[in-house]
Amino acid sequence: VVIKTQVLAGGRGLGHFKENNFQGGVHIIKKDKAAEFAEKMLGKTLVTKQTGAAGKPCNVVMFAEKFQIKTEKYFAILMDRGSGGPIMIGSKTGGTSIEDIAEKDPSAIVKLPIDIMEGISSAQSLDMAEKMGFSGAQAASAAKSIEGLYKVFIECDCTMVEINPFAELTDGRVIVCDAKVGFDDNAEFRQKAIHDKRDLSQEDPQEVEAKKFDLNYIKLSGSVACMVNGAGLAMSTMDLLSLCGGSPANFLDVGGAANKDTITAAFKIIQGDPDVKSIFINIFGGIMRCDVIADGVVAAVKEVGLSKPLIVRLVGTNVEQGKKIIQESGLDVMAISDFTEAAKKAVEMAKLAK
């Protein structure tokens, strides 16, 4: 049989387990070795090219039929901004090294966009199968699988369906041997059965907590925490921190509909990150008023305390009220109106704290 670690990352076959340095998250084994191999995997942390050094916890393993594979192909369906709809991606060569193949020889990757209104045709699916290296009866079988995968992609509101390997077996069968599937969070309301299977142990705890408050939060590896309203300003803030010699600890967009509770939750998340050495709150008040941000910050600091340098830049709607709230709070906050100066101060304080 084949034993596979069930973690939300690719490259499992070439990965290793952090605790015991056991090599490989996918193995072909004899049935009487199942318990022995499972013990080496379960409860351990698998590190792959895609997980980073932190790895992903292995809480589940899957046993599958062992196939005699003749050839391995790669196939995926993604949403493509360039073509304005789904795009099929394939390669005659699949397996664990698809990333390396794509890097060394981009021409080995076949791309075929699909009109989302018309859907996939039999001719398109067969064309894709043949370009992936299937022929004869195997091409027809692969085309049928491709049509089925496209149906899954559309009907289940997927952001990605990746098959690696998409294999031809020695007995002539064409089999989808392994899959990675991503789902659109915005479609959760109509895909409840799928989203109820979400394994939160595979996700960053801070990102899970942020989602509860509809915060757009992504953990990064830097030391300056950012709380910003608007994705554009958030990206600009991260860029400026880097230009000033620092590095952002996160992407955090509180959005335009945030309230006092949301801001408090956001502050708790970034203050609780042990990698954070300073906090930079950068708000351009438009829909999100500066006084609401200030109220949230003051409430959060009073509730959880302030253990790290805090730099606040407020500009825009109700900016004077916001500044007044912070000044009268008596908190140890550095209020700086100039964007660049505020970023420089956040980087400086982070470096002093190390």
Secondary structure, 3 states (H helix, E strand, C coil): CEEEECCCCCCHHHCEECCCCCECCEEECCHHHHHHHHHHHCCCEEECCCCCCCCEECCCEEEECCCCEEEEEEEEEEEECCCCEEEEEEECCCCCCHHHHHHHCHHHEEEEECCCCCCCCHHHHHHHHHHCCCCHHHHHHHHHHHHHHHHHHHHCCEEEEEEEEEEEECCCCEEECCEEEEECHHHHHHCHHHHCCCCHHHCCHHHHHHHHCCCEEEECCCCEEEEECCHHHHHHHHHHHHHCCCCECEEEECCCCCCHHHHHHHHHHHHCCCCCCEEEEEEEECCCCHHHHHHHHHHHHHHHCCCCCEEEEEEECCHHHHHHHHHHHCCCCEECCCHHHHHHHHHHHHHHHC
